[in-house]
Amino acid sequence: MDHSVVQQRLAETEQRIASGDRYIAQHSTLVAGLERIGRSAAHAKYLLAGMRLLQAARRDSRDWLRKQLDE
C-alpha cells in the first residue's frame, strides 16, 4: 500500500478513535444516570458494549496501519 494512503487512513482512524472515545464517555455517563434514577440501563449497556468492541477494532486497525508505516 502506498505510504501516503496509509498515512491518510491512519489519520482518519485516529480521528474515529478520538470521536469514539468521546461518544463512549458520553454514553457511559448516560448509563450511570439511568442507573442512578433507577431506570433500566440494559439496552444502553448493550449498545455501550458494542461501541467498545468497535473501538477495539479501530485500535487494532490503527496498530496495523502504524506497523505498515514502520516497514
C-alpha positions in Angstrom: 0.0 0.0 0.0 1.2 3.5 -0.8 2.8 5.3 2.1 0.7 8.4 1.7 -2.5 6.3 1.6 -1.5 4.5 4.8 -0.8 7.9 6.4 -4.2 9.2 5.4 -6.0 6.1 6.6 -4.1 6.3 9.9 -5.1 9.9 10.4 -8.8 9.0 9.7 -8.6 6.1 12.0 -7.1 8.3 14.8 -10.0 10.8 14.3 -12.6 8.0 14.5 -10.9 6.7 17.7 -11.0 10.1 19.3 -14.6 10.6 18.3 -15.5 7.1 19.6 -13.8 7.7 22.9 -15.8 10.9 23.4 -19.1 9.1 22.4 -18.3 6.2 24.8 -17.6 8.6 27.6 -21.0 10.4 27.0 -22.8 7.1 26.7 -21.2 5.8 29.9 -22.5 8.9 31.7 -25.9 8.2 30.3 -25.8 4.6 31.6 -24.7 5.9 35.0 -27.5 8.4 35.0 -30.1 5.8 34.1 -28.9 3.5 36.9 -28.8 6.4 39.4 -32.5 7.2 38.8 -33.5 3.6 38.9 -34.3 3.2 35.2 -33.3 0.1 33.2 -30.0 0.6 31.5 -29.8 -2.9 29.9 -30.2 -1.7 26.3 -27.8 1.3 26.9 -25.2 -1.1 28.3 -25.7 -3.4 25.3 -25.0 -0.5 23.0 -22.1 0.6 25.1 -20.5 -2.9 24.8 -20.9 -2.8 21.1 -19.2 0.7 20.9 -16.3 -0.7 23.0 -15.9 -3.6 20.6 -15.9 -1.3 17.7 -13.2 0.9 19.4 -11.1 -2.2 19.9 -11.3 -3.0 16.2 -10.4 0.6 15.4 -7.4 0.4 17.6 -6.3 -2.9 16.0 -6.6 -1.2 12.6 -4.6 1.7 13.9 -1.9 -0.6 15.1 -1.8 -2.4 11.8 -1.5 0.8 9.9 1.3 2.0 12.1 3.1 -1.3 11.5 2.7 -0.7 7.8 4.4 2.7 8.1 7.3 1.2 10.1 8.1 -1.4 7.4 
